[in-house]
Amino acid sequence: MQCVLTQVKRRLTVQVSTMIKSYSELRRLETFQERYKYLALRGVVGDSTFGFDRYINQQFYTSRQWRQLRDFVIVRDAGCDLAFTGYEIHDRLVIHHMNPMTVSSIQQGNNEILDPEFLITTTHMTHNAIHYGDENLLPKKFVERKPGDTKLW
């Protein structure tokens, strides 16, 4: 029985991770945690994405078209992690493709890789959490200290 449940769980995970994700749907989610779970890929550290074809995605990321789009997405998201107010990014900003790119999507000029509807601003740490499923990498909400507050976080 445990084996059957594990197989069903794997199938559901594959279905969720292969569905087309969009900015419009992401914005409907009310918490940062919900947005993270919507985007989570749960990959494996060290898994090859572009392998020996890495130069292809590097050419893409240095293109003028990408740099202009990147700037647009940062402004649209107000420089906030997962476009979530209160999670402003102050360093190591990454524009995340909600639907993973492939070598063929770049080579064939797939329009989705340059569509802001499928891009979101993240911190470097949130980006890693999305790819590798480590929620410990997510930012913690700032706790404002007050005079006389002796409780440690």
C-alpha positions in Angstrom: 0.0 0.0 0.0 2.8 2.4 0.9 4.4 1.8 -2.5 1.2 2.6 -4.4 0.8 5.8 -2.4 4.3 6.8 -3.2 3.7 6.2 -6.9 0.5 8.3 -6.9 2.3 11.1 -5.0 5.1 11.1 -7.6 2.6 11.3 -10.4 0.9 14.2 -8.8 4.2 16.0 -8.2 5.1 15.5 -11.9 1.7 16.9 -13.0 2.0 19.9 -10.7 5.5 20.7 -11.7 4.7 20.4 -15.5 1.6 22.6 -15.5 2.0 26.0 -17.1 2.5 28.6 -14.4 1.7 32.2 -14.9 2.2 35.6 -13.3 -1.6 36.2 -13.3 -2.3 33.0 -11.3 0.6 33.7 -8.9 -0.7 37.2 -8.1 -4.0 35.7 -6.9 -2.1 33.8 -4.1 -2.4 35.7 -0.9 0.7 34.6 1.0 4.4 34.4 0.2 4.4 30.7 1.2 1.5 30.0 -1.2 3.5 31.7 -4.0 6.6 29.7 -3.2 4.7 26.4 -3.2 3.0 27.3 -6.5 6.5 27.7 -8.1 8.5 25.0 -6.3 10.2 22.6 -8.7 11.8 20.3 -6.1 14.8 19.5 -8.3 18.0 17.8 -7.2 21.2 19.8 -6.5 23.7 19.0 -9.2 21.1 17.9 -11.8 22.2 19.0 -15.2 20.0 21.6 -16.8 21.9 22.8 -19.9 25.0 20.6 -19.4 27.5 21.2 -22.3 25.0 23.5 -23.9 25.3 26.1 -21.1 26.8 28.6 -23.6 23.4 28.7 -25.3 21.6 30.0 -22.2 24.5 32.3 -21.4 24.1 33.9 -24.9 20.4 34.3 -24.2 20.9 35.9 -20.8 23.4 38.5 -22.2 21.2 39.5 -25.1 19.8 43.1 -25.2 16.3 41.8 -25.5 16.6 39.8 -22.3 18.2 42.7 -20.4 15.4 45.0 -21.4 12.7 42.5 -20.4 14.5 41.8 -17.1 14.4 45.5 -16.2 10.6 45.6 -17.1 9.9 42.6 -14.8 11.8 44.2 -11.9 9.8 47.4 -12.1 6.5 45.5 -12.5 7.3 43.5 -9.4 8.4 46.7 -7.5 11.7 44.9 -6.7 9.9 42.5 -4.4 10.6 38.8 -3.9 7.8 36.9 -5.7 6.2 40.3 -6.3 5.1 40.2 -2.7 4.9 43.6 -0.9 7.0 43.7 2.2 9.7 41.4 0.7 11.8 44.0 -1.0 15.0 42.7 -2.5 18.2 44.6 -1.6 20.8 42.3 -3.3 21.3 39.3 -5.6 18.1 39.7 -7.6 17.1 36.9 -10.1 14.4 36.8 -12.8 12.9 33.3 -12.6 11.3 31.5 -15.5 8.2 30.0 -14.0 8.2 27.4 -16.7 11.7 26.0 -17.1 13.6 26.9 -20.2 15.2 24.2 -22.4 17.9 24.3 -25.1 15.2 23.8 -27.8 13.0 26.6 -26.4 15.9 29.0 -26.9 17.0 27.6 -30.2 13.5 27.7 -31.6 12.8 31.2 -30.3 9.9 30.1 -28.2 7.9 33.3 -27.3 7.2 32.1 -23.8 10.8 32.6 -22.7 10.4 36.3 -23.4 6.9 36.8 -22.1 6.6 38.7 -18.8 3.5 36.6 -18.0 5.9 33.7 -17.3 8.6 35.6 -15.3 8.9 36.7 -11.7 11.5 38.6 -9.6 13.1 36.6 -6.8 16.1 36.7 -4.5 19.0 34.4 -5.2 18.0 32.4 -2.1 14.3 32.1 -3.0 15.3 31.1 -6.5 17.4 28.2 -5.1 14.5 27.2 -2.8 12.2 27.1 -5.8 14.6 24.9 -7.7 15.7 22.6 -4.9 12.8 22.6 -2.5 14.6 23.9 0.5 12.2 26.1 2.4 14.9 27.0 4.9 16.4 29.3 2.2 13.2 31.5 2.1 13.4 34.9 3.7 12.1 35.3 7.2 9.6 38.1 7.9 11.3 41.1 9.7 10.3 41.3 13.4 10.4 44.8 14.6 12.0 45.2 18.1 10.5 47.5 20.7 12.0 49.1 23.9 11.7 46.6 26.7 11.3 43.7 24.4 13.5 41.0 25.9 12.2 38.0 24.0 14.6 36.6 21.5 13.3 35.8 18.1 
